[in-house]
Protein backbone atom coordinates (compact mmCIF):
# COMPACT_ATOMS: atom_id res chain seq x y z
CA UNK A 1 0.00 0.00 0.00
CA UNK A 2 1.39 3.40 -0.97
CA UNK A 3 1.69 6.24 1.51
CA UNK A 4 -0.64 9.22 1.06
CA UNK A 5 0.00 11.36 -2.01
CA UNK A 6 2.28 14.34 -1.42
CA UNK A 7 3.08 17.27 -3.63
CA UNK A 8 6.75 18.07 -4.21
CA UNK A 9 8.60 20.91 -5.89
CA UNK A 10 9.33 18.74 -8.95
CA UNK A 11 5.66 18.02 -9.62
CA UNK A 12 5.12 21.39 -11.34
CA UNK A 13 8.05 20.67 -13.67
CA UNK A 14 6.73 17.19 -14.39
CA UNK A 15 3.29 18.59 -15.26
CA UNK A 16 4.89 21.11 -17.64
CA UNK A 17 6.93 18.38 -19.34
CA UNK A 18 3.86 16.20 -19.77
CA UNK A 19 1.76 19.06 -21.12
CA UNK A 20 4.47 19.83 -23.66
CA UNK A 21 4.56 16.17 -24.64
CA UNK A 22 0.77 16.18 -24.92
CA UNK A 23 0.91 19.13 -27.34
CA UNK A 24 3.71 17.48 -29.24
CA UNK A 25 1.64 14.30 -29.63
CA UNK A 26 -1.23 16.35 -31.06
CA UNK A 27 1.22 17.85 -33.56
CA UNK A 28 2.43 14.37 -34.52
CA UNK A 29 -1.15 13.25 -35.14
CA UNK A 30 -1.49 16.24 -37.47
CA UNK A 31 1.73 15.24 -39.23
CA UNK A 32 0.34 11.75 -39.77
CA UNK A 33 -2.90 13.16 -41.15
CA UNK A 34 -0.87 15.40 -43.49
CA UNK A 35 1.03 12.39 -44.80
CA UNK A 36 4.44 13.53 -43.54
CA UNK A 37 7.37 11.12 -44.11
CA UNK A 38 7.77 8.26 -41.65
CA UNK A 39 11.30 9.38 -40.80
CA UNK A 40 9.96 12.75 -39.60
CA UNK A 41 7.28 10.98 -37.56
CA UNK A 42 9.76 8.57 -36.00
CA UNK A 43 12.03 11.45 -34.98
CA UNK A 44 9.16 13.33 -33.36
CA UNK A 45 7.89 10.20 -31.59
CA UNK A 46 11.37 9.61 -30.20
CA UNK A 47 11.41 13.17 -28.83
CA UNK A 48 8.06 12.60 -27.09
CA UNK A 49 9.22 9.25 -25.74
CA UNK A 50 12.35 10.84 -24.25
CA UNK A 51 10.31 13.64 -22.67
CA UNK A 52 7.98 11.13 -21.01
CA UNK A 53 10.88 8.95 -19.84
CA UNK A 54 12.53 12.03 -18.29
CA UNK A 55 9.27 12.99 -16.56
CA UNK A 56 8.98 9.46 -15.17
CA UNK A 57 12.61 9.43 -14.04
CA UNK A 58 12.17 12.79 -12.29
CA UNK A 59 9.03 11.56 -10.53
CA UNK A 60 10.68 8.35 -9.33
CA UNK A 61 13.86 10.09 -8.18
CA UNK A 62 11.74 12.65 -6.34
CA UNK A 63 9.84 9.82 -4.70
CA UNK A 64 13.05 8.14 -3.61
CA UNK A 65 14.53 11.41 -2.33
CA UNK A 66 11.48 12.65 -0.41
CA UNK A 67 8.87 9.99 0.19
CA UNK A 68 11.12 7.38 1.69
CA UNK A 69 12.98 9.45 4.26
CA UNK A 70 11.92 9.84 7.87
CA UNK A 71 10.71 6.25 7.99
CA UNK A 72 10.44 4.50 11.33
CA UNK A 73 9.17 1.29 12.86
CA UNK A 74 5.98 -0.16 11.42
CA UNK A 75 5.97 2.27 8.51
CA UNK A 76 9.41 1.09 7.36
CA UNK A 77 8.15 -2.19 5.90
CA UNK A 78 5.38 -0.43 3.96
CA UNK A 79 7.77 2.21 2.63
CA UNK A 80 10.34 -0.40 1.59
CA UNK A 81 7.62 -2.30 -0.26
CA UNK A 82 6.62 0.96 -1.96
CA UNK A 83 10.25 1.50 -2.97
CA UNK A 84 10.46 -2.02 -4.38
CA UNK A 85 7.28 -1.52 -6.38
CA UNK A 86 8.21 1.85 -7.87
CA UNK A 87 11.64 0.68 -9.02
CA UNK A 88 9.89 -1.64 -11.49
CA UNK A 89 9.14 1.46 -13.54
CA UNK A 90 12.77 2.56 -13.96
N, C-alpha and C positions, 0 to 999 in steps of 0.2 A: 504494500500500500504506500503510495506516495505521500510525502508531507504536504501540508496546505500550500496552495499556489502563492508565490511571492513575486513582487515586481522588483526588478533590478535595473540599474542604470543602463545596462546593455540592451534591455528590451526595446527601448525606443529606436536604437540603431537597427536592431533585428527587424522591427516592423517596417522601417524605411527601406531596408534591403529587399524585403519580401514584396513591398508595394512596387518598387522599381522592377523587380522580376515579373510581377503580375502585369505591369504595363508592357514590358518587353515581350511577354508571351502573347499579349493581344496583338502587338506589332508583327510577331512571327506568323500568327494566324492570318493576318492581312497579307503578308508576303506569300503565304501558301496560296491564298485565294487569287493573288495576282499572277501566280505561275512563276515566281522567282526561282532561280536555279537551286538545285538541291545543295550545292556546296555552300551557297549563302545561308540557306536554312540551317544546315548542319553547324556552321560557325556560330550563328545566333543562338541555336539551342545549346551549344556548348557553353556559351557565355551565361545563359540563364541557369544551366546546371551548376556551374561554378559559383554563381551568386547564392543559390539555394544551399549548396554544400557549405559555403562560408557562413551563412546564417545559422545553419544547424550546428556547425563547429563552435561558433560563438555562444550559442545557447547552452550547449553541453559543457563547454569550459566554464561559463558563468555558473552553471549549476554546481559543478565540481568545486569551484572557488568559494561559493557563497552558501549553497544549500546544505553542504555536508560538514560545515564547521560548527563548533559549539554543540557537539553531539555528546550525550552522556547516557549512561545506564541503559534502561529499557529501550530508549529511542535509537541507540547505536545499531542494533540489529536491523531495525526497519530502514534506517538511513543507508546502511551498507548494502542491503538488498536493493534499495533504490539506485545506488551507485552501480551495482552489478547490472541492473536492468537497462539503465541509460547508456552504458558503454556499448551495448549491442548496436547502437545507432551510429557509432563512430565510423 
